[in-house]
Amino acid sequence: MLKTIRVSIVDDQPLFRDGVIHTLKTQLDMEVVGQGASKRDAMRIAQESTPDVIIIGMSLPDDGLETFDAIMTSYPLAKVLLLSDMSDEDRICEAITRGLHGYLPKSTGGAGLVDAVRALDQGIGCISPTLAPKLLMYKQTAPNTSKPRDRLKTLTPRERQILSMLTGLSNRQIGDKLELSEGTVKYYVTSIMNKIQVRNRVEAALFARSQGVTHQGCDEEYTISVDFGNLDTNVVEYRSDNRLS
């Protein structure tokens, strides 16, 4: 049976919002479970309808990035796709380094939007190819001024629990212990990496060790277990036809 992806759209432009809804409703595997025009609407929809993917317009009166931050704090399993124009690319790059799952320009066609929603639902981050050069430059030049302890404080209780288990356990073993799917654990690990500003799972485990965040079930040698079949990295891949992958 085909899985139905639950999607919500929050944007302050009714005509644009209606166009997105029309596009999504033509897909047999997608269901629009909520729409709104403000941060308050986004939080209400996230709580009441538990969408798999939340599409947010950058131009919200409350600010799209503030809405993204609020959703990630309260509903860390939600995947957020931000829609905006390229005039906001510096702020978009900042949001991506904080864990934003996907970004597309508002000029993206319906097929690109549908591809992005499906990718996010599968735990694959989607960034418009037009932003890729800017993002790489931003990551190389942006100063990392936050202290490790401050970055640790940005984690939710569940994220901190999973971080503590990276020293010694694979994603599958963590999932077995916490009764979570391996895919859900992988998503959490990706969110953790973005928040503590590391490039991969190994660096996340080393960060946990350096901050004294360890799990009692791990051995005293703090062995770093690398699950190469599910190694998380921050690499963005694109197909040659510039469609999202």
C-alpha positions in Angstrom: 0.0 0.0 0.0 1.3 3.4 -1.0 2.4 5.5 2.0 0.5 8.9 2.3 2.8 11.9 3.0 1.0 14.4 5.2 1.9 17.9 4.2 1.0 21.4 5.4 1.7 24.8 3.8 2.1 28.0 5.7 2.5 31.2 3.6 1.0 34.7 3.8 0.2 34.9 0.1 -3.2 33.2 -0.5 -2.7 32.8 -4.2 0.7 31.1 -3.9 -0.6 28.9 -1.1 -3.6 27.8 -3.1 -1.2 26.9 -6.0 0.9 24.8 -3.8 -2.1 23.0 -2.4 -3.4 22.3 -5.9 -0.1 20.8 -6.9 0.1 18.6 -3.8 -3.5 17.4 -4.2 -2.8 16.0 -7.7 -0.4 13.5 -6.1 -1.8 10.2 -5.0 0.7 9.8 -2.3 0.2 13.2 -0.7 -2.5 14.7 1.6 -2.7 18.3 2.6 -3.5 18.3 6.4 -3.3 22.0 7.1 -2.7 25.5 5.8 -2.1 28.8 7.4 -0.5 32.3 7.1 1.4 32.8 10.3 3.8 31.3 12.9 0.8 30.6 15.2 -0.9 28.7 12.4 2.2 26.6 11.8 2.6 25.7 15.4 -1.1 24.8 15.7 -1.0 22.6 12.6 2.2 20.9 13.8 0.5 20.0 17.1 -2.9 19.1 15.8 -2.2 17.4 12.4 1.4 16.1 12.9 2.4 16.6 9.2 5.4 14.7 7.8 6.5 17.8 5.9 5.8 21.4 6.7 6.2 23.9 3.8 6.9 27.4 5.1 7.2 30.7 3.2 10.1 32.9 4.2 7.9 36.1 3.9 5.7 35.2 6.9 4.8 38.3 9.1 6.4 36.4 12.0 9.5 35.6 9.8 9.9 32.2 8.2 13.1 31.4 10.0 11.7 32.1 13.4 8.8 29.8 12.6 11.3 27.1 11.5 13.2 27.5 14.8 10.0 27.2 16.8 8.9 24.1 15.0 12.3 22.4 15.4 12.3 23.1 19.1 8.8 21.7 19.8 8.5 19.2 17.0 12.0 17.9 16.0 10.7 15.1 13.9 8.9 17.4 11.4 10.7 18.0 8.1 10.7 21.7 7.1 10.9 22.9 3.5 11.5 26.6 3.2 10.3 28.5 0.2 11.8 32.0 -0.6 13.5 34.1 -3.2 17.3 34.3 -3.5 17.5 37.8 -1.9 17.5 35.9 1.5 20.3 33.5 0.6 22.6 34.5 3.5 19.8 33.8 6.1 18.9 30.6 4.3 22.4 29.4 4.5 22.4 30.2 8.2 19.2 28.2 8.6 20.6 25.2 6.8 23.6 25.1 9.2 21.0 25.1 12.0 19.2 22.0 10.6 16.9 23.2 7.9 15.9 20.2 5.9 15.2 21.8 2.5 15.1 25.0 0.6 13.6 25.9 -2.8 13.0 29.2 -4.6 9.4 30.2 -4.9 9.9 30.1 -8.7 10.3 26.3 -8.6 7.9 24.4 -10.7 5.4 21.8 -9.4 7.5 18.8 -10.3 10.4 20.2 -8.3 8.2 20.8 -5.3 6.8 17.3 -5.4 10.3 15.8 -5.7 11.4 17.8 -2.7 8.5 16.8 -0.5 9.1 13.1 -1.3 12.8 13.4 -0.6 12.3 15.1 2.7 9.8 12.5 3.8 12.5 9.9 3.1 14.9 11.8 5.3 16.9 13.3 2.4 17.8 16.9 2.6 17.0 19.0 -0.5 18.7 22.2 -1.4 18.2 24.1 -4.7 21.2 23.7 -6.9 21.2 27.5 -7.3 22.2 27.9 -3.7 24.9 25.2 -3.5 27.9 27.4 -4.4 26.8 30.1 -1.9 26.2 27.4 0.8 29.7 25.9 0.3 31.3 29.3 0.6 29.2 30.2 3.6 30.2 27.0 5.5 33.9 27.7 4.7 33.9 31.3 5.8 31.3 31.5 8.6 33.1 31.8 12.0 32.2 29.2 14.6 32.1 31.4 17.6 29.7 29.3 19.7 31.2 27.3 22.6 30.7 23.5 22.6 28.6 23.7 25.8 26.3 26.3 24.2 25.8 24.0 21.2 25.0 21.1 23.5 22.3 23.2 25.1 20.5 23.5 21.7 19.7 19.8 21.7 16.3 18.4 22.8 16.3 15.8 25.6 15.8 13.0 23.0 18.6 14.4 20.8 20.9 14.5 23.8 20.0 10.9 24.7 20.9 9.7 21.2 24.1 11.8 21.2 25.1 10.0 24.4 24.7 6.6 22.6 26.8 7.4 19.5 30.0 6.4 21.4 29.7 2.7 21.1 26.4 2.0 19.3 25.3 1.9 15.7 22.1 3.6 14.5 20.3 0.2 14.5 21.4 -0.6 18.0 20.3 2.8 19.2 16.9 2.2 17.6 16.6 -1.2 19.2 17.3 0.3 22.7 14.9 3.3 22.2 12.2 1.4 20.2 12.7 3.7 17.3 13.2 2.8 13.6 16.7 3.0 12.2 15.4 5.8 9.8 14.1 7.8 12.7 17.5 7.5 14.5 19.3 8.6 11.4 17.1 11.7 11.1 17.9 12.5 14.8 21.6 12.1 14.2 21.4 14.5 11.2 19.6 17.1 13.3 22.2 16.6 16.1 25.1 17.1 13.7 23.7 20.4 12.4 23.0 21.7 15.9 26.5 20.9 17.3 28.1 21.9 14.0 30.0 18.7 13.1 30.4 17.1 9.6 29.6 13.5 10.3 28.6 10.8 12.8 32.1 10.2 13.9 32.7 13.8 14.8 29.4 13.8 16.6 30.6 10.9 18.7 33.9 12.6 19.4 32.0 15.8 20.4 29.9 13.7 22.8 33.0 12.2 24.4 34.7 15.6 24.7 31.6 17.0 26.5 31.2 14.0 28.8 28.0 13.0 27.2 28.2 9.2 27.4 25.8 6.3 27.7 26.1 3.9 30.6 25.7 0.9 28.2 28.9 1.8 26.4 32.3 0.3 27.4 34.9 2.2 29.3 37.1 2.6 26.3 34.5 4.8 24.5 34.9 2.9 21.2 33.6 5.0 18.3 31.3 2.7 16.3 30.9 3.8 12.7 27.9 2.3 10.8 29.3 2.8 7.3 26.1 1.6 5.7 24.3 4.6 7.3 27.1 7.1 7.6 25.5 10.6 7.9 27.3 13.4 6.1 26.3 16.9 5.0 27.0 16.3 1.3 24.3 17.6 -1.1 23.9 15.6 -4.3 22.1 16.6 -7.5 21.2 14.8 -10.7 22.8 16.1 -13.9 19.4 17.4 -15.0 19.4 19.7 -11.9 16.5 17.9 -10.3 16.7 17.3 -6.6 18.1 14.0 -5.4 
